[in-house]
Amino acid sequence: MNVLQPSDHVVVVGAGVAGWRFVEALRREGYGGRITLAGDEAYPPYDRPPLSKQVLAGKWDPQKTLLATPELLEKMDVTLRLGVRATDLDVASTTVRFADGTSIAGTHVVIATGARARQLAFSAVEKLHTLRSRADVERLNHDLISLAPGSVVGVIGGGFIGAEVATALHQRGFVPIVLEAAERPLVNVLGPEVSSWLVELPASMGIELRNDQQISDVVERDGALAIVFADGDEMAVGAVVVGAGAVVNDEWLATSGLEVENGVVVDEHLLASDRVAAIGDVARFSWKSVTGTEPVRIEHWQVATDHAHELARYWTRGEQPADLVVPYFWSDQYAKKIQLLGHPRPSDDVVRVSGSDEEGKWLALYSRGGIVTGIVTLSQPRGLMLSKCLLEMPTALDDALQVAPWAV
Ligand SMILES: Cc1cc2nc3c(=O)[nH]c(=O)nc-3n(C[C@H](O)[C@H](O)[C@H](O)COP(=O)(O)OP(=O)(O)OC[C@H]3O[C@@H](n4cnc5c(N)ncnc54)[C@H](O)[C@@H]3O)c2cc1C
């Protein structure tokens, strides 16, 4: 590996948290050459997690999510190109082409184009809201302002985004009704047991959750919206927010010759080719875990940040990646905090080792083949951090139960 030289030019495509943290990390590691950061949004890099929390709840101005302040942009000495969509990458010449007809030839390219909200093709698609970007939250806020307090808002999808949106809407005096297609939210993410412990949370906050909802359409009726169910029933709502997961932004690389398979496939150094890397939500990377190495794409804020740091260290110092990586995720919903360490499968075994539904806080371990694969907590941040050691080396579930680090 030849480390970056001052004569190099690193082009970062995608000005989200991964792209921005990478720029910061490169400078911190001492790289003094050119950096161009290009993104298709109108705003300089900002943080997404507060959008569905503090910003939608009306507690934060969207400007507070800004990561790349004017002072930092100047300090990082980065050329920022906003509002430009990359359409094509020529890997051999590390040249990125944009929709406005311009192109940038760098010596190295970092793909950090993340993911976007999945849209549902209902009749009233123009009126539906999703929540991925600052523009999305501003458009949603604009519509909410004209809604009377107490108006019903349909939230389609009870996953992490849907739950956070419902919480924020409730805090603002609206009446969110969460419509979940599965038997209960997050069953396909956290598994049957953990999702069953969470199912009463909305009600405890006075929010209605309806499971097993088959929605066939959302239509406009006399200027208002109606959610149409498969059985013909209709529900009138003031607005609809869809939280139906994300779609990876990798289509622009279709002709690049890179391996693209629900994300850009990268090696253990996050490289897709000699001088092209992919980081964050868009990367399908080799994740080294306690149960071995497997290709994964993980949509977690912490993983995007870790990728940025790891790639910067590799390109500036040739530093090898860590032996084991422990992904971290959190979600603030229904006045509780869910936190997850590791990347367990929904089919993994689960044992709750501390707390209970009644206490409103608990800690549970996931395991596969007798090895601990994940730790999930409800409002028990200390227990989570104390237990992280269980994922930093392969740990038998029996040993974990004996040592019980969460109880210290
Ligand atoms: C509302 C919300 C709340 C969240 N809350 C949490 C949370 O509580 N905890 C947690 O762990 N994670 C959370 N996440 C997930 C976390 O924000 C993501 O994992 C993180 O943003 C990924 O960063 P990224 O830079 O890889 O991608 P992104 O943030 O998606 O950034 C990619 C950027 O690239 C741009 N782009 C895409 N295609 C192109 C193109 N062709 N040309 C140029 N630019 C392009 C995009 O518009 C975007 O600006 C949340 C996400 C959302 C949307």
The ligand as an ORCA input file, in Angstrom:
! r2SCAN-3c Opt
* xyz 0 1
  C     -33.824     10.242     10.446
  C     -32.672      9.311     10.744
  C     -32.376      8.973     12.055
  C     -31.319      8.114     12.329
  N     -31.052      7.787     13.617
  C     -30.038      6.949     13.907
  C     -29.757      6.598     15.241
  O     -30.440      7.010     16.177
  N     -28.712      5.758     15.472
  C     -27.924      5.274     14.449
  O     -26.981      4.513     14.711
  N     -28.172      5.591     13.169
  C     -29.212      6.414     12.879
  N     -29.472      6.748     11.578
  C     -28.621      6.188     10.517
  C     -27.390      7.071     10.251
  O     -27.770      8.401     10.156
  C     -26.718      6.577      8.979
  O     -26.179      5.303      9.244
  C     -25.649      7.546      8.508
  O     -26.230      8.767      8.129
  C     -24.878      6.966      7.321
  O     -23.968      7.923      6.866
  P     -23.416      7.900      5.378
  O     -22.567      9.111      5.276
  O     -22.856      6.571      5.075
  O     -24.701      8.056      4.424
  P     -25.731      9.233      4.320
  O     -25.943      9.866      5.630
  O     -26.907      8.645      3.613
  O     -25.023     10.302      3.370
  C     -24.821     10.056      1.998
  C     -24.834     11.373      1.259
  O     -24.522     11.132     -0.116
  C     -25.467     11.803     -0.932
  N     -25.555     11.133     -2.235
  C     -26.237     10.011     -2.547
  N     -26.073      9.697     -3.849
  C     -25.270     10.644     -4.369
  C     -24.731     10.858     -5.665
  N     -24.956     10.028     -6.682
  N     -23.935     11.949     -5.863
  C     -23.660     12.793     -4.827
  N     -24.146     12.638     -3.588
  C     -24.927     11.571     -3.360
  C     -26.731     11.738     -0.125
  O     -27.711     12.664     -0.552
  C     -26.207     12.031      1.269
  O     -26.058     13.416      1.450
  C     -30.537      7.583     11.271
  C     -30.855      7.920      9.943
  C     -31.912      8.768      9.679
  C     -32.244      9.112      8.252
*
